[in-house]
């Protein structure tokens, strides 16, 4: 458990758990950064993560991501 996880409030920890469940895990520090950037809104953070995945799948094979 990283220091950033241990310092979360109970509601922030619940949001992190929800996001990691939806996105099948991943780096908790990245998830915390995404959640913090959208004021711990799980729905908005999920949309941001999924948008990133879609953009990566569409544009990376074409060499359009930098």
SULGIDA-V312686 format. One record per helix or strand of 2 or more residues. SS is the DSSP state (alpha for helix, beta for strand). FROM is the first residue (numbers start at 1). LEN is the number of residues. If there is no record, write none. Layout:
# SULGIDA-V312686
ss: {SS | SS}
from: {FROM | FROM}
len: {LEN | LEN}
This chain:
# SULGIDA-V312686
ss: {alpha | alpha | alpha | alpha}
from: {3 | 10 | 28 | 42}
len: {4 | 13 | 10 | 21}
